[in-house]
Amino acid sequence: MKLGLGFHRYQISRDNFRFARQAGCTNVVVHLVERLREGLPPGTDEFCLGMTRARGIVWSFEELAAVKKLAHDEGLQLEAIENIDPSFWSDILLDGPRKQQQLESLKGLLRSMGRLRIPILGYNFSLAGVWGRVQGPFARGGATVPAFQPNHPLQDQPLQHGLLNNIVYDTAAPRGAIANVSREELWQRLADFLKALVPVAESEGVRLAAHPDDPPVPMLRQTPRLLHQPEHFEQLLSLAPSPANALEFCAGTIQEMSGADVYEAADRYSRQHAIAYVHCRNVVGKAPDYREVFIDEGDMDVSRLLRVLHRNGFDGVVIPDHTPQMTCAAPWHAGMAHALGYLQAVLKAL
């Protein structure tokens, strides 16, 4: 297994890539979605992360090549592009009139990734995204982390037009809530997405990697969630059987799932060689009431999890997707350094 680190777009820099290499990483995962806080339409709630700058223009070959070169110059491999800008696939998610056009644009993105040998595109097929998490001093020593708690006053509010995955993608969208969609309809939209893109991904040597729903609850903002239990991964994989149809195995999210056994899920899907890469963080509690914590203090035995993956021959990248914000001049860097050191020690002991 290889150790990696994930960066949001605003974090992509030579210094941060150098930090990753100094901490022992060999690979990086990047989020290229750019979120602007200025100019948000009225009525957006506290869980809106911002507004996309992309406006439907899919990342170019040159843009991807520049990020890959920056990583390579610091001794790192670019393992994955993580998350699709909502303006790139709004009509795929909502079954709108531009669906086929957007599918063709994403095929172009996969071809660019294939030319550059970027092996993974991570995505989250969700309408409401990660809406509902709050930040607080919930980890050891009062470190700041996300938590999800039941009965938030906004939890059942409908999703508004122009907003997907916590991001405003259309400031000119009509006011009001999106149309209701059944679970069966949303599964069909996911099937359409996979059947269109998996053959292209396979021919380009790229794997599409699905992230489970976080928070893993059946409904959020009056929209269904498709991947809120480990057995749902089987249904996703069966929609388009191929090595290019894979999982972004988020161990913390699976640990949060009510009744789920994260070790059994890791064993099942690594034996199928269905895991493209791994997010590794720790949590206390189960949905709908859980909080994130330091990697060494939660309900999950991370060393046991990685032993299961190692036993089944998983040799992909493991990244700490979130970490507590530590009390110092560089809260994010300190939290990541702690998690990376822990993961590196466990990986060396395997």
Buried (B, 14 or more C-beta within 10 A) or exposed (E): BBBBBBBBEEBBEEEBBBBBBEBBBBBBBBBBBBBEEEEEBEEBEEBBBBBBEBEBEBBEBEEBBEBBEBBEEBEBBBBBBBBBBBBBBBBBBBBEEBBEEBBEBBBBBBBBBBEBEBBBBBBBBBBBBBBBBBEBEBBBEEBBBBBBBEEBEEBEEEBBBBBBBBBBBBEEBEEEEBEEBEEEEBBBBBBBBBEBBBBBBBEBBBBBBBBBBBBBBBEBBBBBBBBBBBEBBEEBBEBBEBEBBBBBBBBBBBBBBBEBEBBEBBBBBBBBEBBBBBBBBBBBBBBBBBBBBBBBEBBBEBBEBBBBBBEBEBEBBBBBBBBBBBEEEEBBBBBBBBBBEBBBEBBEEE
